[in-house]
């Protein structure tokens, strides 16, 4: 234990895109021992310059940073934040295997509801903490993150228990002055987020519209609403007490507060990158099939995005999410 109360615990940021660079940068800024895993131009920028965080009118440079191309170079880690795209989950699990021990906290901040089980299975760990974040952020160029909104991390045990690893993360995020909340209802929160993501990410990516443009028409609003209600029905069938009244509340909030937002999937489509539709709409389809709940709108969205995604060039499809 250091005199200032911080620990020497090493924190690995697996995937230094917008999420990883932002939260990892905040941790490093407060003196935590952070190692970033990145590749290509982003690796070069983070290593040479650091991470620029733009929150107009404020601009901050956080430097120097420790950046590696392989997680194994980091050495044993006490905490791993997994911030890669969901389609890279299996590869990320294999990459972090050398640095993960029985006491390592592996926290996924990825989209979807299936990543924790995949990570735990591959790493041979007991059930992981569940985690999520609400943040509007974009990696606008290598080493430069623009944050427009949000920035809170939510996490908790799937059964809501207060455990030592929950307390460890609370202490870490408190030291780093990262907005956070340990939740006893993390399962509800994850399904609530999936409700928004499966609808808005998919429909904005298909239509190439911002959230506000989408909700400005009756057809767009009803399409999003129908997709959201399907997710709620699946969650309820799975025993998650998600309130259908949240759908109209979220539609109003999104129209009022998120009008200019380009969802992450729309950003990926505009840049010719792979799309995360299977972690969102695909997760709804799989759960719906298991529980006997029809999900026709999410099926159409999933299949449309699969066709769009197949048109990505080989270079774009292979683009690293780190």
RAFENRA-V897323 format. One record per helix or strand. SS is the DSSP state (alpha for helix, beta for strand). FROM is the first residue (numbers start at 1). LEN is the number of residues. If there is no record, write none. Layout:
[[SS;FROM;LEN] [SS;FROM;LEN]]
This chain:
[[beta;10;5] [alpha;18;12] [beta;33;5] [alpha;40;9] [beta;51;5] [beta;58;5] [beta;66;3] [alpha;71;4] [beta;79;4] [alpha;86;14] [beta;105;4] [alpha;115;9] [beta;130;12] [beta;144;13] [alpha;164;12] [beta;180;3] [alpha;186;22] [alpha;211;5] [alpha;218;20] [alpha;245;13] [alpha;264;7] [alpha;277;15] [alpha;296;15] [alpha;314;4]]
